[in-house]
């Protein structure tokens, strides 16, 4: 699963997923938890994760 797939599944943008995974301060704690929970239950292709 790619970052885009995870975003589509959660109904949020890929950039929001990326920011949540990188603990960006502008992302709410609720969204971070949502993304982290989904990511823990999903195998994300590391080759497709954006680089910070």
Secondary structure, DSSP 8 states (H G I E B T S, - for coil): --HHHHHHHHTS-HHHHHHHHTT-TTS-HHHHHHHHHHHHTS---GGGS---
